[in-house]
Amino acid sequence: MSLQHFALAEFECRCGCGRAEMNATFLAQLDTLRSIYGKPLTVTSGYRCPSYNAKVSSTGMTGPHTTGKAADKGC
């Protein structure tokens, strides 16, 4: 998948496992949002492996970050 405004590495799990199993449709929508917004969006959390998500989120081993359909961002 080719993104105009993001690199896939920005969505890698912060635990260091290197996984970035992001949903292609979600990424395309996020890239479109960035185009419309017209300003940078910094990804602070993208994909989270289940074990890391359990450490940092109340959703435990599941949740939208573990499906690749969520990203936290800063402006």
Phi, psi and omega per residue, in radians:
M1 nan 2.366 3.128
S2 -1.843 2.122 3.115
L3 -1.892 2.449 -3.133
Q4 -1.392 -0.649 -2.975
H5 -1.982 -0.087 -3.081
F6 -2.354 2.704 2.965
A7 -1.876 2.466 -3.125
L8 -0.981 -0.549 3.135
A9 -1.037 -0.452 3.119
E10 -1.141 -0.333 -3.069
F11 -1.776 0.066 -3.117
E12 -1.114 2.538 3.101
C13 -0.989 2.376 -3.094
R14 -1.350 -0.065 3.124
C15 -1.337 -0.274 -3.131
G16 1.760 0.031 -3.125
C17 -1.250 -0.308 3.098
G18 1.464 -0.005 -3.123
R19 -1.342 2.463 3.070
A20 -2.533 1.093 -3.038
E21 -1.475 1.155 -3.080
M22 -1.458 2.560 3.097
N23 -1.268 2.218 -3.066
A24 -1.073 -0.708 3.130
T25 -1.132 -0.768 3.114
F26 -1.051 -0.775 3.138
L27 -1.105 -0.698 3.109
A28 -1.104 -0.711 3.110
Q29 -1.150 -0.715 3.121
L30 -1.137 -0.692 3.107
D31 -1.132 -0.696 3.082
T32 -1.127 -0.746 3.091
L33 -1.004 -0.768 3.123
R34 -1.082 -0.696 3.104
S35 -1.080 -0.787 -3.129
I36 -1.187 -0.737 -3.116
Y37 -1.114 -0.669 3.062
G38 1.351 0.182 3.116
K39 -2.362 2.749 3.126
P40 -1.071 2.571 2.999
L41 -2.161 2.139 3.139
T42 -1.655 2.182 3.113
V43 -1.409 2.061 3.104
T44 -1.713 -0.327 3.060
S45 -2.814 2.203 3.108
G46 -2.025 -1.978 3.113
Y47 -1.176 2.485 2.997
R48 -2.267 2.202 3.042
C49 -1.138 2.712 -3.079
P50 -0.942 -0.736 -3.104
S51 -1.179 -0.667 3.101
Y52 -1.217 -0.703 3.117
N53 -1.035 -0.680 3.128
A54 -1.097 -0.519 3.136
K55 -1.357 -0.548 -2.984
V56 -2.003 -0.063 -3.046
S57 -2.381 2.578 3.091
S58 -1.256 -0.162 3.124
T59 -1.421 -0.047 3.063
G60 1.172 -2.359 -3.074
M61 -1.360 -0.061 3.133
T62 -2.199 3.123 3.121
G63 2.309 2.951 -3.041
P64 -1.103 -0.543 3.129
H65 -1.173 -0.562 -3.138
T66 -1.319 -0.225 3.109
T67 -1.739 -0.075 -3.118
G68 1.351 0.334 -3.117
K69 -2.037 0.587 3.096
A70 -2.683 2.640 3.041
A71 -2.690 2.362 3.002
D72 -1.640 2.487 -3.073
K73 -2.430 2.707 2.984
G74 -1.996 2.856 -3.134
C75 -1.918 nan nan
